[in-house]
């Protein structure tokens, strides 16, 4: 009996996207804080690392913006930018009530053009305060940071790079969870990344997990919460199921602040909540303890 051909889950992009993602559309002069509704001048907002000066709300960053924030200038070298997902299930969004009826492959192409990156995670190696590390930084602007087979593969490769070079691993998570268009293939990435982290632990190398808004679903249920040290930005949504889904299912309103990073810190799930301006120095101190 002839063997069935294996379904390829990832492929190499013919031409990796070189342009960095565009900034969120907030206007040229001012941006409105979604939490306190304060109007912030764009120049001051960017100088403040996209943090609201009134209520301390941390706006979402693109992957490249976060990399520039965290690592030493010019030290980041991206790897495997040409790994992208394919469509193993031939998934099509087709209910008549949906206005977007494109198939998954077309949606991926549109997301690459919109976000300016090939997948929802950027991996590579860099230094923080001259300490080398391997890193993976997720980007919510690409399909909500959802984890498909390519995202799982790239994160696994970042972990394996840390083992190969015997350096710490940092993963900055922001995700709505597993990517539904890839079904079981996306759920398998939870086990894949967790197994890679187990090998990292066996090599006695540190794994630092940085949780940013939002970190939910299959990402929070796997590698995001497996860090030796787990840091989070203030006010980040950190949970498995979002509050809106819980409220729709349970028909009750959750108490204020029960699914954010401060709640996780209070209940021992997170080691520290760190302001964005202090992240690089905090990571530098942590890395110096392990060096």
Secondary structure, DSSP 8 states (H G I E B T S, - for coil): ---------EEE-SS---S--------SSEEE-TTT--EEEHHHHHHTTSB-TTT--B----HHHHHHHHS-TT--EEE-TTEEE--TT--B---TT-S---BHHHHHHHHHHHHSSSSSEEEEEEEETTEEEEEEEE-TTTGGG-B-HHHHHHHHHHHHHHHHHT-EEEEEEEES-B-GGGHHHHHHHHHHHHHHHHHHHHTT--EEEEEEEEE-HHHHTTGGG--SEEEE-TT-BB-SS-HHHHHHHH-S---TTSSBHHHHHHTTS-SEE--GGGHHHHHHHHHHHH-
